[in-house]
Structure formats: C-alpha cells, structure tokens
Amino acid sequence: MVETVLFWIFAVAAVSGALLMVWARNPVYSALGLMVTMFSVAVFYVSNSGHFVAAVQVIVYAGAVMTLFLFVIMLIGVDKTEDRSESLRFQRPLTLGLSALFAAGVIVAGVEAWTTARPGAAAEPANGTIENIGDLLFRRWLLPFEVTALLLIVAAAGAIALAYFRGADTEDEA
C-alpha cells in the first residue's frame, strides 16, 4: 500500500517536473523541473531495489549535471527582472508544511526499503549492490562499456574541435 501511494506521488511529481521543464519560460525553472524529474526517477529505482543506481542518479544527474546546467544558464544570463512580491499570503508556510509531510513519507518508506538485515528473515542474495553491478559491468559487459566510453570521448573531442574551428572561421570573417 505504501509503495503504491509513493509511486503515484512521485509519478505526478515526475510528470509535473517534466512539464515544467518543457513549458517554463525561465531557464532556471526548467532546470529545477528537470531536477524534480530526476529525483523522482531515483525514488522509482529505490522502490525496485536499485539502490546503487538511485544513488548514482541523485549524485551524478541531480547533483553534478544540474549544477553544470545552472552554471551554464547563469553564464548565458537571464537578463530580465522578475516581480518578487508574493501574491499568495500563505505560500511559504504551506510549502514548508507540505515539504515536511513529503520528507516524512519518504523517510517512512525509506526505512522499509533500505533496511537490509531483518531479524528472523532468511538471507536473500543482494540484488543491485555495487559488487553485483561491478561484476556484471567489468565481466559480462566489459566490451560494450569500453566501446561506449570510447564513443563518448570521440564525441566530446569532435564537439570541442567543431566549436574551436567554427569559432576561428567566424573571427576571420569579422
């Protein structure tokens, strides 16, 4: 029952974040919508016993990639000023209350999902642990892993080369 409720809560959050990302006029709001969607996907991973993948999702995508996106957005600059007056009187207290309720729900569900050793329970083989993922990644999937890494390096070098030479061409024409 708790898993079903959490699924629907985070499904609505994921779709809302995705819609905010696409429809927001302010790029900072778009980036925040993407972060909500990535966090919701991490919760889906936890509910399916993919704890390591969920941690990587939060650390790499919601943390590092979103920081990079926001840094680029700030470098590009959002030059228009916004109205900072609050149109809803109880917006901040309501947001704090709903956030506390949401955090309590995540903690209650997380205690059940993240507890690995239960007294009196039979030992299950750990699924989705770092050892299992590393074993599969560096034994069974080593060649595709290395080919993907090579492809990403070539793509990054190509993008840098195109940006460098395209920048040099436009400077010569000016």
OpenMM code with the backbone's topology and positions (N, CA, C; nanometers):
from openmm import Vec3, app, unit

residues = "MET VAL GLU THR VAL LEU PHE TRP ILE PHE ALA VAL ALA ALA VAL SER GLY ALA LEU LEU MET VAL TRP ALA ARG ASN PRO VAL TYR SER ALA LEU GLY LEU MET VAL THR MET PHE SER VAL ALA VAL PHE TYR VAL SER ASN SER GLY HIS PHE VAL ALA ALA VAL GLN VAL ILE VAL TYR ALA GLY ALA VAL MET THR LEU PHE LEU PHE VAL ILE MET LEU ILE GLY VAL ASP LYS THR GLU ASP ARG SER GLU SER LEU ARG PHE GLN ARG PRO LEU THR LEU GLY LEU SER ALA LEU PHE ALA ALA GLY VAL ILE VAL ALA GLY VAL GLU ALA TRP THR THR ALA ARG PRO GLY ALA ALA ALA GLU PRO ALA ASN GLY THR ILE GLU ASN ILE GLY ASP LEU LEU PHE ARG ARG TRP LEU LEU PRO PHE GLU VAL THR ALA LEU LEU LEU ILE VAL ALA ALA ALA GLY ALA ILE ALA LEU ALA TYR PHE ARG GLY ALA ASP THR GLU ASP GLU ALA".split()
positions = [
    Vec3(0.0813, -0.1196, 0.0000),
    Vec3(0.0000, 0.0000, 0.0000),
    Vec3(0.0859, 0.1263, 0.0000),
    Vec3(0.1908, 0.1267, 0.0837),
    Vec3(0.2787, 0.2436, 0.0899),
    Vec3(0.3505, 0.2626, -0.0435),
    Vec3(0.3934, 0.1518, -0.1046),
    Vec3(0.4626, 0.1623, -0.2333),
    Vec3(0.3723, 0.2184, -0.3413),
    Vec3(0.2458, 0.1803, -0.3400),
    Vec3(0.1518, 0.2320, -0.4396),
    Vec3(0.1304, 0.3814, -0.4223),
    Vec3(0.1140, 0.4248, -0.2989),
    Vec3(0.0953, 0.5683, -0.2724),
    Vec3(0.2194, 0.6465, -0.3131),
    Vec3(0.3384, 0.5958, -0.2750),
    Vec3(0.4617, 0.6654, -0.3143),
    Vec3(0.4798, 0.6671, -0.4652),
    Vec3(0.4412, 0.5566, -0.5307),
    Vec3(0.4523, 0.5550, -0.6763),
    Vec3(0.3685, 0.6660, -0.7374),
    Vec3(0.2437, 0.6795, -0.6949),
    Vec3(0.1579, 0.7807, -0.7541),
    Vec3(0.2034, 0.9220, -0.7191),
    Vec3(0.2528, 0.9413, -0.5985),
    Vec3(0.3032, 1.0737, -0.5611),
    Vec3(0.4222, 1.1111, -0.6496),
    Vec3(0.5176, 1.0195, -0.6647),
    Vec3(0.6365, 1.0513, -0.7436),
    Vec3(0.6098, 1.0458, -0.8935),
    Vec3(0.5076, 0.9716, -0.9353),
    Vec3(0.4699, 0.9750, -1.0769),
    Vec3(0.4156, 1.1122, -1.1135),
    Vec3(0.3307, 1.1668, -1.0273),
    Vec3(0.2785, 1.3022, -1.0506),
    Vec3(0.3926, 1.4037, -1.0450),
    Vec3(0.4850, 1.3856, -0.9495),
    Vec3(0.5991, 1.4778, -0.9394),
    Vec3(0.6873, 1.4694, -1.0637),
    Vec3(0.7108, 1.3474, -1.1142),
    Vec3(0.7965, 1.3317, -1.2324),
    Vec3(0.7330, 1.3949, -1.3555),
    Vec3(0.6049, 1.3704, -1.3756),
    Vec3(0.5374, 1.4279, -1.4927),
    Vec3(0.5261, 1.5796, -1.4783),
    Vec3(0.4983, 1.6274, -1.3571),
    Vec3(0.4908, 1.7726, -1.3357),
    Vec3(0.6255, 1.8390, -1.3590),
    Vec3(0.7325, 1.7753, -1.3114),
    Vec3(0.8661, 1.8297, -1.3356),
    Vec3(0.9012, 1.8324, -1.4828),
    Vec3(0.8617, 1.7275, -1.5543),
    Vec3(0.8896, 1.7229, -1.6982),
    Vec3(0.8108, 1.8305, -1.7731),
    Vec3(0.6850, 1.8492, -1.7349),
    Vec3(0.6055, 1.9540, -1.7992),
    Vec3(0.6595, 2.0929, -1.7660),
    Vec3(0.7023, 2.1127, -1.6413),
    Vec3(0.7631, 2.2397, -1.6040),
    Vec3(0.8904, 2.2642, -1.6831),
    Vec3(0.9689, 2.1589, -1.7027),
    Vec3(1.0932, 2.1732, -1.7779),
    Vec3(1.0653, 2.2177, -1.9217),
    Vec3(0.9615, 2.1630, -1.9823),
    Vec3(0.9326, 2.1954, -2.1222),
    Vec3(0.8632, 2.3306, -2.1361),
    Vec3(0.7715, 2.3621, -2.0471),
    Vec3(0.6876, 2.4800, -2.0660),
    Vec3(0.7324, 2.6041, -1.9919),
    Vec3(0.8291, 2.5960, -1.9052),
    Vec3(0.8703, 2.7150, -1.8302),
    Vec3(0.9409, 2.8138, -1.9214),
    Vec3(0.9116, 2.9396, -1.9014),
    Vec3(0.9777, 3.0423, -1.9816),
    Vec3(1.1144, 3.0774, -1.9262),
    Vec3(1.1298, 3.0641, -1.7967),
    Vec3(1.2567, 3.0933, -1.7318),
    Vec3(1.3432, 2.9667, -1.7341),
    Vec3(1.4658, 2.9730, -1.7857),
    Vec3(1.5504, 2.8532, -1.7934),
    Vec3(1.5878, 2.7956, -1.6570),
    Vec3(1.5904, 2.8783, -1.5535),
    Vec3(1.6207, 2.8266, -1.4201),
    Vec3(1.5063, 2.7377, -1.3724),
    Vec3(1.3829, 2.7778, -1.3989),
    Vec3(1.2690, 2.6942, -1.3623),
    Vec3(1.2695, 2.5638, -1.4426),
    Vec3(1.3112, 2.5709, -1.5674),
    Vec3(1.3219, 2.4489, -1.6479),
    Vec3(1.4236, 2.3531, -1.5876),
    Vec3(1.5360, 2.4049, -1.5437),
    Vec3(1.6377, 2.3203, -1.4820),
    Vec3(1.5869, 2.2607, -1.3509),
    Vec3(1.5129, 2.3371, -1.2729),
    Vec3(1.4567, 2.2843, -1.1488),
    Vec3(1.3514, 2.1770, -1.1770),
    Vec3(1.2739, 2.1932, -1.2818),
    Vec3(1.1784, 2.0897, -1.3210),
    Vec3(1.2484, 1.9609, -1.3611),
    Vec3(1.3599, 1.9739, -1.4308),
    Vec3(1.4385, 1.8558, -1.4667),
    Vec3(1.4940, 1.7879, -1.3423),
    Vec3(1.5353, 1.8656, -1.2438),
    Vec3(1.5878, 1.8083, -1.1205),
    Vec3(1.4789, 1.7330, -1.0438),
    Vec3(1.3581, 1.7844, -1.0404),
    Vec3(1.2470, 1.7140, -0.9751),
    Vec3(1.2208, 1.5813, -1.0455),
    Vec3(1.2246, 1.5820, -1.1763),
    Vec3(1.2032, 1.4588, -1.2520),
    Vec3(1.3131, 1.3576, -1.2237),
    Vec3(1.4380, 1.4016, -1.2188),
    Vec3(1.5482, 1.3091, -1.1916),
    Vec3(1.5402, 1.2518, -1.0505),
    Vec3(1.5001, 1.3324, -0.9535),
    Vec3(1.4850, 1.2829, -0.8177),
    Vec3(1.3716, 1.1810, -0.8097),
    Vec3(1.2627, 1.2062, -0.8811),
    Vec3(1.1512, 1.1113, -0.8827),
    Vec3(1.1923, 0.9787, -0.9449),
    Vec3(1.2719, 0.9834, -1.0490),
    Vec3(1.3212, 0.8600, -1.1100),
    Vec3(1.4102, 0.7840, -1.0116),
    Vec3(1.4882, 0.8552, -0.9316),
    Vec3(1.5704, 0.7898, -0.8301),
    Vec3(1.4839, 0.7178, -0.7272),
    Vec3(1.3716, 0.7760, -0.6910),
    Vec3(1.2809, 0.7087, -0.5981),
    Vec3(1.2232, 0.5822, -0.6620),
    Vec3(1.1956, 0.5865, -0.7914),
    Vec3(1.1484, 0.4655, -0.8602),
    Vec3(1.2550, 0.3562, -0.8564),
    Vec3(1.3812, 0.3944, -0.8716),
    Vec3(1.4887, 0.2956, -0.8622),
    Vec3(1.4942, 0.2326, -0.7233),
    Vec3(1.4778, 0.3134, -0.6192),
    Vec3(1.4797, 0.2607, -0.4826),
    Vec3(1.3647, 0.1635, -0.4619),
    Vec3(1.2476, 0.1961, -0.5131),
    Vec3(1.1330, 0.1077, -0.4942),
    Vec3(1.1486, -0.0235, -0.5697),
    Vec3(1.2368, -0.0270, -0.6671),
    Vec3(1.2635, -0.1507, -0.7412),
    Vec3(1.3958, -0.2141, -0.7008),
    Vec3(1.4463, -0.1800, -0.5829),
    Vec3(1.5681, -0.2361, -0.5237),
    Vec3(1.6946, -0.2022, -0.6018),
    Vec3(1.6955, -0.0916, -0.6674),
    Vec3(1.8151, -0.0448, -0.7370),
    Vec3(1.8778, 0.0692, -0.6601),
    Vec3(1.9229, 0.0414, -0.5396),
    Vec3(1.9715, 0.1472, -0.4509),
    Vec3(2.0964, 0.2157, -0.5059),
    Vec3(2.1875, 0.1388, -0.5612),
    Vec3(2.3099, 0.1986, -0.6150),
    Vec3(2.2783, 0.2889, -0.7338),
    Vec3(2.1908, 0.2426, -0.8216),
    Vec3(2.1544, 0.3236, -0.9381),
    Vec3(2.0819, 0.4504, -0.8931),
    Vec3(2.0012, 0.4400, -0.7875),
    Vec3(1.9327, 0.5584, -0.7346),
    Vec3(2.0331, 0.6581, -0.6775),
    Vec3(2.1320, 0.6080, -0.6061),
    Vec3(2.2342, 0.6977, -0.5505),
    Vec3(2.3132, 0.7651, -0.6621),
    Vec3(2.3477, 0.6906, -0.7650),
    Vec3(2.4189, 0.7487, -0.8786),
    Vec3(2.3301, 0.8503, -0.9499),
    Vec3(2.2019, 0.8207, -0.9620),
    Vec3(2.1073, 0.9138, -1.0249),
    Vec3(2.1052, 1.0465, -0.9504),
    Vec3(2.0994, 1.0420, -0.8188),
    Vec3(2.0933, 1.1651, -0.7410),
    Vec3(2.2268, 1.2383, -0.7440),
    Vec3(2.3367, 1.1650, -0.7246),
    Vec3(2.4677, 1.2294, -0.7163),
    Vec3(2.5106, 1.2843, -0.8520),
    Vec3(2.5028, 1.2014, -0.9554),
    Vec3(2.5549, 1.2428, -1.0859),
    Vec3(2.4587, 1.3358, -1.1580),
    Vec3(2.3352, 1.2926, -1.1761),
    Vec3(2.2441, 1.3719, -1.2584),
    Vec3(2.1835, 1.4885, -1.1818),
    Vec3(2.1185, 1.4601, -1.0696),
    Vec3(2.0541, 1.5694, -0.9958),
    Vec3(2.1574, 1.6603, -0.9310),
    Vec3(2.2759, 1.6098, -0.9037),
    Vec3(2.3794, 1.6915, -0.8420),
    Vec3(2.4697, 1.7578, -0.9434),
    Vec3(2.5535, 1.6798, -1.0069),
    Vec3(2.6577, 1.7345, -1.0935),
    Vec3(2.6040, 1.7926, -1.2236),
    Vec3(2.5184, 1.7209, -1.2927),
    Vec3(2.4697, 1.7698, -1.4215),
    Vec3(2.3829, 1.8933, -1.4028),
    Vec3(2.2982, 1.8928, -1.2993),
    Vec3(2.2145, 2.0100, -1.2771),
    Vec3(2.2978, 2.1309, -1.2352),
    Vec3(2.4032, 2.1084, -1.1592),
    Vec3(2.4933, 2.2187, -1.1260),
    Vec3(2.5564, 2.2748, -1.2527),
    Vec3(2.5969, 2.1876, -1.3423),
    Vec3(2.6532, 2.2320, -1.4699),
    Vec3(2.5503, 2.3089, -1.5513),
    Vec3(2.4270, 2.2575, -1.5605),
    Vec3(2.3216, 2.3278, -1.6337),
    Vec3(2.2972, 2.4663, -1.5756),
    Vec3(2.2845, 2.4731, -1.4427),
    Vec3(2.2594, 2.6028, -1.3808),
    Vec3(2.3777, 2.6976, -1.3980),
    Vec3(2.5005, 2.6446, -1.3948),
    Vec3(2.6180, 2.7274, -1.4176),
    Vec3(2.6163, 2.7845, -1.5591),
    Vec3(2.5812, 2.7022, -1.6571),
    Vec3(2.5751, 2.7497, -1.7960),
    Vec3(2.4629, 2.8514, -1.8117),
    Vec3(2.3489, 2.8254, -1.7477),
    Vec3(2.2386, 2.9213, -1.7551),
    Vec3(2.2807, 3.0549, -1.6958),
    Vec3(2.3531, 3.0511, -1.5839),
    Vec3(2.3979, 3.1754, -1.5227),
    Vec3(2.5039, 3.2455, -1.6089),
    Vec3(2.5867, 3.1678, -1.6784),
    Vec3(2.6845, 3.2302, -1.7688),
    Vec3(2.6157, 3.2968, -1.8872),
    Vec3(2.5144, 3.2294, -1.9404),
    Vec3(2.4411, 3.2878, -2.0530),
    Vec3(2.3687, 3.4125, -2.0064),
    Vec3(2.3131, 3.4026, -1.8869),
    Vec3(2.2491, 3.5191, -1.8267),
    Vec3(2.1007, 3.5238, -1.8537),
    Vec3(2.0289, 3.5486, -1.7513),
    Vec3(1.8863, 3.5743, -1.7622),
    Vec3(1.8723, 3.7219, -1.7274),
    Vec3(1.8515, 3.8035, -1.8295),
    Vec3(1.8624, 3.9480, -1.8132),
    Vec3(1.7352, 4.0173, -1.7683),
    Vec3(1.6227, 3.9492, -1.7669),
    Vec3(1.5011, 4.0184, -1.7279),
    Vec3(1.4790, 4.0079, -1.5774),
    Vec3(1.4269, 4.1133, -1.5205),
    Vec3(1.3986, 4.1127, -1.3777),
    Vec3(1.2591, 4.0557, -1.3551),
    Vec3(1.2416, 3.9963, -1.2381),
    Vec3(1.1140, 3.9341, -1.2065),
    Vec3(1.0489, 4.0058, -1.0899),
    Vec3(0.9179, 3.9966, -1.0862),
    Vec3(0.8418, 4.0507, -0.9749),
    Vec3(0.8597, 3.9582, -0.8557),
    Vec3(0.9140, 4.0086, -0.7459),
    Vec3(0.9442, 3.9255, -0.6302),
    Vec3(0.8392, 3.9352, -0.5207),
    Vec3(0.7322, 4.0056, -0.5471),
    Vec3(0.6278, 4.0163, -0.4451),
    Vec3(0.5473, 3.8864, -0.4410),
    Vec3(0.5031, 3.8498, -0.3206),
    Vec3(0.4276, 3.7264, -0.3035),
    Vec3(0.2796, 3.7545, -0.3241),
    Vec3(0.2192, 3.6805, -0.4168),
    Vec3(0.0780, 3.7008, -0.4444),
    Vec3(-0.0097, 3.6129, -0.3557),
    Vec3(0.0441, 3.5062, -0.3022),
    Vec3(-0.0294, 3.4174, -0.2121),
    Vec3(0.0217, 3.4386, -0.0701),
    Vec3(-0.0674, 3.4668, 0.0233),
    Vec3(-0.0260, 3.5014, 0.1588),
    Vec3(0.0410, 3.3856, 0.2317),
    Vec3(-0.0146, 3.2675, 0.2200),
    Vec3(0.0334, 3.1538, 0.2984),
    Vec3(0.1186, 3.0576, 0.2154),
    Vec3(0.1813, 3.1075, 0.1123),
    Vec3(0.2580, 3.0211, 0.0227),
    Vec3(0.3784, 2.9587, 0.0928),
    Vec3(0.4569, 3.0344, 0.1645),
    Vec3(0.5767, 2.9806, 0.2297),
    Vec3(0.5425, 2.8832, 0.3421),
    Vec3(0.4516, 2.9151, 0.4353),
    Vec3(0.4196, 2.8155, 0.5388),
    Vec3(0.3579, 2.6887, 0.4807),
    Vec3(0.2734, 2.7035, 0.3795),
    Vec3(0.2135, 2.5854, 0.3169),
    Vec3(0.3203, 2.4995, 0.2501),
    Vec3(0.4154, 2.5630, 0.1841),
    Vec3(0.5238, 2.4897, 0.1197),
    Vec3(0.6097, 2.4182, 0.2228),
    Vec3(0.6414, 2.4847, 0.3318),
    Vec3(0.7201, 2.4205, 0.4369),
    Vec3(0.6455, 2.3023, 0.4976),
    Vec3(0.5164, 2.3174, 0.5227),
    Vec3(0.4377, 2.2081, 0.5788),
    Vec3(0.4289, 2.0893, 0.4843),
    Vec3(0.4022, 2.1149, 0.3565),
    Vec3(0.3955, 2.0061, 0.2588),
    Vec3(0.5315, 1.9401, 0.2388),
    Vec3(0.6380, 2.0184, 0.2440),
    Vec3(0.7724, 1.9606, 0.2317),
    Vec3(0.8046, 1.8702, 0.3497),
    Vec3(0.7651, 1.9124, 0.4699),
    Vec3(0.7882, 1.8287, 0.5888),
    Vec3(0.7067, 1.7005, 0.5812),
    Vec3(0.5822, 1.7098, 0.5354),
    Vec3(0.4991, 1.5902, 0.5193),
    Vec3(0.5576, 1.4970, 0.4138),
    Vec3(0.6056, 1.5537, 0.3050),
    Vec3(0.6676, 1.4758, 0.1982),
    Vec3(0.7947, 1.4064, 0.2478),
    Vec3(0.8781, 1.4802, 0.3215),
    Vec3(1.0012, 1.4213, 0.3754),
    Vec3(0.9707, 1.3100, 0.4742),
    Vec3(0.8673, 1.3274, 0.5558),
    Vec3(0.8293, 1.2217, 0.6499),
    Vec3(0.7838, 1.0966, 0.5757),
    Vec3(0.7085, 1.1141, 0.4684),
    Vec3(0.6659, 0.9987, 0.3883),
    Vec3(0.7833, 0.9267, 0.3244),
    Vec3(0.8798, 1.0027, 0.2749),
    Vec3(0.9984, 0.9414, 0.2149),
    Vec3(1.0791, 0.8661, 0.3200),
    Vec3(1.0919, 0.9229, 0.4391),
    Vec3(1.1686, 0.8564, 0.5456),
    Vec3(1.0987, 0.7289, 0.5899),
    Vec3(0.9665, 0.7335, 0.6075),
    Vec3(0.8932, 0.6140, 0.6490),
    Vec3(0.9066, 0.5034, 0.5450),
    Vec3(0.8911, 0.5383, 0.4186),
    Vec3(0.9049, 0.4372, 0.3134),
    Vec3(1.0498, 0.3933, 0.2972),
    Vec3(1.1435, 0.4846, 0.3180),
    Vec3(1.2845, 0.4510, 0.3021),
    Vec3(1.3359, 0.3572, 0.4081),
    Vec3(1.2811, 0.3670, 0.5293),
    Vec3(1.3237, 0.2764, 0.6358),
    Vec3(1.2939, 0.1328, 0.5951),
    Vec3(1.1794, 0.1115, 0.5344),
    Vec3(1.1430, -0.0236, 0.4902),
    Vec3(1.2281, -0.0681, 0.3712),
    Vec3(1.2533, 0.0225, 0.2777),
    Vec3(1.3240, -0.0156, 0.1557),
    Vec3(1.4742, -0.0318, 0.1771),
    Vec3(1.5351, 0.0493, 0.2648),
    Vec3(1.6793, 0.0489, 0.2794),
    Vec3(1.7286, -0.0462, 0.3873),
    Vec3(1.6391, -0.1029, 0.4669),
    Vec3(1.6811, -0.1955, 0.5712),
    Vec3(1.7184, -0.3274, 0.5061),
    Vec3(1.8422, -0.3703, 0.5256),
    Vec3(1.8880, -0.4915, 0.4589),
    Vec3(1.8792, -0.6140, 0.5476),
    Vec3(1.9024, -0.6011, 0.6755),
    Vec3(1.9015, -0.7167, 0.7646),
    Vec3(1.7821, -0.7067, 0.8586),
    Vec3(1.6903, -0.8005, 0.8446),
    Vec3(1.5745, -0.8046, 0.9331),
    Vec3(1.5890, -0.9259, 1.0245),
    Vec3(1.5646, -0.9106, 1.1516),
    Vec3(1.5774, -1.0240, 1.2418),
    Vec3(1.4758, -1.1330, 1.2081),
    Vec3(1.5242, -1.2566, 1.2009),
    Vec3(1.4390, -1.3709, 1.1732),
    Vec3(1.4109, -1.3945, 1.0260),
    Vec3(1.4590, -1.3070, 0.9368),
    Vec3(1.4332, -1.3246, 0.7940),
    Vec3(1.5466, -1.4039, 0.7312),
    Vec3(1.5110, -1.4806, 0.6293),
    Vec3(1.6126, -1.5578, 0.5574),
    Vec3(1.6986, -1.4620, 0.4753),
    Vec3(1.8248, -1.4957, 0.4657),
    Vec3(1.9176, -1.4102, 0.3919),
    Vec3(1.8908, -1.4232, 0.2420),
    Vec3(1.8648, -1.3098, 0.1782),
    Vec3(1.8425, -1.3069, 0.0344),
    Vec3(1.9715, -1.2638, -0.0344),
    Vec3(1.9945, -1.3129, -0.1551),
    Vec3(2.1110, -1.2603, -0.2273),
    Vec3(2.0868, -1.1135, -0.2621),
    Vec3(2.1871, -1.0338, -0.2373),
    Vec3(2.1743, -0.8900, -0.2604),
    Vec3(2.1658, -0.8625, -0.4097),
    Vec3(2.0646, -0.7891, -0.4484),
    Vec3(2.0447, -0.7550, -0.5888),
    Vec3(2.0625, -0.6046, -0.6038),
    Vec3(2.1414, -0.5641, -0.7009),
    Vec3(2.1633, -0.4224, -0.7241),
    Vec3(2.2695, -0.3615, -0.6368),
    Vec3(2.3520, -0.4424, -0.5738),
    Vec3(2.4597, -0.3874, -0.4922),
    Vec3(2.5752, -0.3462, -0.5826),
    Vec3(2.6699, -0.2764, -0.5239),
    Vec3(2.7858, -0.2314, -0.6007),
    Vec3(2.8662, -0.3503, -0.6517),
    Vec3(2.8770, -0.4539, -0.5680),
    Vec3(2.9534, -0.5729, -0.6096),
    Vec3(2.8891, -0.6410, -0.7294),
    Vec3(2.7563, -0.6567, -0.7265),
    Vec3(2.6886, -0.7209, -0.8389),
    Vec3(2.6983, -0.6379, -0.9666),
    Vec3(2.6806, -0.5089, -0.9520),
    Vec3(2.6873, -0.4217, -1.0694),
    Vec3(2.8285, -0.4195, -1.1260),
    Vec3(2.9293, -0.4100, -1.0388),
    Vec3(3.0680, -0.4115, -1.0852),
    Vec3(3.1050, -0.5429, -1.1508),
    Vec3(3.0566, -0.6529, -1.0932),
    Vec3(3.0850, -0.7839, -1.1513),
    Vec3(3.0255, -0.7953, -1.2914),
    Vec3(2.9013, -0.7542, -1.3077),
    Vec3(2.8391, -0.7595, -1.4399),
    Vec3(2.9049, -0.6613, -1.5369),
    Vec3(2.9342, -0.5422, -1.4873),
    Vec3(2.9881, -0.4384, -1.5748),
    Vec3(3.1268, -0.4718, -1.6260),
    Vec3(3.2120, -0.5270, -1.5395),
    Vec3(3.3502, -0.5498, -1.5797),
    Vec3(3.3792, -0.6932, -1.6210),
    Vec3(3.2799, -0.7785, -1.6245),
    Vec3(3.2975, -0.9136, -1.6772),
    Vec3(3.2104, -0.9352, -1.7992),
    Vec3(3.0797, -0.9321, -1.7788),
    Vec3(2.9885, -0.9645, -1.8885),
    Vec3(2.9777, -0.8498, -1.9889),
    Vec3(2.9752, -0.7260, -1.9410),
    Vec3(2.9516, -0.6104, -2.0271),
    Vec3(3.0763, -0.5243, -2.0460),
    Vec3(3.1945, -0.5826, -2.0380),
    Vec3(3.3179, -0.5043, -2.0479),
    Vec3(3.3345, -0.4408, -2.1858),
    Vec3(3.3166, -0.5192, -2.2920),
    Vec3(3.3352, -0.4644, -2.4268),
    Vec3(3.2358, -0.3529, -2.4587),
    Vec3(3.1042, -0.3703, -2.4351),
    Vec3(3.0140, -0.2569, -2.4601),
    Vec3(3.0448, -0.1350, -2.3731),
    Vec3(3.0899, -0.1581, -2.2496),
    Vec3(3.1260, -0.0479, -2.1608),
    Vec3(3.2430, 0.0308, -2.2196),
    Vec3(3.3454, -0.0382, -2.2653),
    Vec3(3.4630, 0.0292, -2.3219),
    Vec3(3.4306, 0.0964, -2.4547),
    Vec3(3.3462, 0.0362, -2.5361),
    Vec3(3.3077, 0.0970, -2.6637),
    Vec3(3.2271, 0.2243, -2.6383),
    Vec3(3.1387, 0.2205, -2.5388),
    Vec3(3.0618, 0.3396, -2.5040),
    Vec3(3.1538, 0.4506, -2.4534),
    Vec3(3.2513, 0.4165, -2.3710),
    Vec3(3.3467, 0.5162, -2.3224),
    Vec3(3.4250, 0.5774, -2.4381),
    Vec3(3.4700, 0.4944, -2.5312),
    Vec3(3.5432, 0.5443, -2.6481),
    Vec3(3.4551, 0.6348, -2.7330),
    Vec3(3.3308, 0.5950, -2.7534),
    Vec3(3.2382, 0.6759, -2.8315),
    Vec3(3.2141, 0.8115, -2.7665),
    Vec3(3.1999, 0.8154, -2.6346),
    Vec3(3.1795, 0.9423, -2.5649),
    Vec3(3.3031, 1.0316, -2.5731),
    Vec3(3.4215, 0.9728, -2.5658),
    Vec3(3.5445, 1.0518, -2.5782),
    Vec3(3.5573, 1.1100, -2.7187),
    Vec3(3.5272, 1.0302, -2.8198),
    Vec3(3.5341, 1.0790, -2.9577),
    Vec3(3.4305, 1.1887, -2.9807),
    Vec3(3.3088, 1.1720, -2.9255),
    Vec3(3.2050, 1.2731, -2.9415),
    Vec3(3.2449, 1.4035, -2.8731),
    Vec3(3.3033, 1.3946, -2.7540),
    Vec3(3.3468, 1.5155, -2.6834),
    Vec3(3.4589, 1.5852, -2.7592),
    Vec3(3.5559, 1.5088, -2.8089),
    Vec3(3.6654, 1.5685, -2.8862),
    Vec3(3.6128, 1.6321, -3.0148),
    Vec3(3.5170, 1.5655, -3.0798),
    Vec3(3.4578, 1.6217, -3.2018),
    Vec3(3.3819, 1.7497, -3.1751),
    Vec3(3.3072, 1.7555, -3.0660),
    Vec3(3.2331, 1.8768, -3.0324),
    Vec3(3.3274, 1.9920, -3.0008),
    Vec3(3.4354, 1.9618, -2.9297),
    Vec3(3.5335, 2.0663, -2.8991),
    Vec3(3.6013, 2.1146, -3.0266),
    Vec3(3.6367, 2.0223, -3.1157),
    Vec3(3.7011, 2.0602, -3.2414),
    Vec3(3.6073, 2.1443, -3.3278),
    Vec3(3.4803, 2.1039, -3.3371),
    Vec3(3.3848, 2.1824, -3.4161),
    Vec3(3.3665, 2.3223, -3.3574),
    Vec3(3.3569, 2.3317, -3.2263),
    Vec3(3.3403, 2.4632, -3.1639),
    Vec3(3.4644, 2.5489, -3.1834),
    Vec3(3.5810, 2.4884, -3.1757),
    Vec3(3.7059, 2.5638, -3.1908),
    Vec3(3.7215, 2.6148, -3.3338),
    Vec3(3.7032, 2.5273, -3.4319),
    Vec3(3.7231, 2.5673, -3.5707),
    Vec3(3.6106, 2.6563, -3.6201),
    Vec3(3.4891, 2.6353, -3.5737),
    Vec3(3.3797, 2.7223, -3.6136),
    Vec3(3.4012, 2.8618, -3.5565),
    Vec3(3.4535, 2.8701, -3.4333),
    Vec3(3.4849, 2.9998, -3.3730),
    Vec3(3.5968, 3.0710, -3.4470),
    Vec3(3.6956, 2.9951, -3.4953),
    Vec3(3.8057, 3.0549, -3.5710),
    Vec3(3.7579, 3.1068, -3.7055),
    Vec3(3.6632, 3.0368, -3.7710),
    Vec3(3.6092, 3.0805, -3.9003),
    Vec3(3.5308, 3.2101, -3.8869),
    Vec3(3.4514, 3.2227, -3.7803),
    Vec3(3.3703, 3.3444, -3.7649),
    Vec3(3.4589, 3.4642, -3.7267),
    Vec3(3.5707, 3.4406, -3.6579),
    Vec3(3.6608, 3.5511, -3.6249),
    Vec3(3.7324, 3.6026, -3.7495),
    Vec3(3.7650, 3.5108, -3.8439),
    Vec3(3.8330, 3.5541, -3.9663),
    Vec3(3.7413, 3.6363, -4.0538),
    Vec3(3.6094, 3.6043, -4.0544),
    Vec3(3.5162, 3.6765, -4.1397),
    Vec3(3.4867, 3.8156, -4.0849),
    Vec3(3.5011, 3.8353, -3.9540),
    Vec3(3.4635, 3.9643, -3.8935),
    Vec3(3.5625, 4.0726, -3.9183),
] * unit.nanometer
topology = app.Topology()
chain = topology.addChain("A")
for resn in residues:
    res = topology.addResidue(resn, chain)
    for name in ("N", "CA", "C"):
        topology.addAtom(name, app.Element.getBySymbol(name[0]), res)
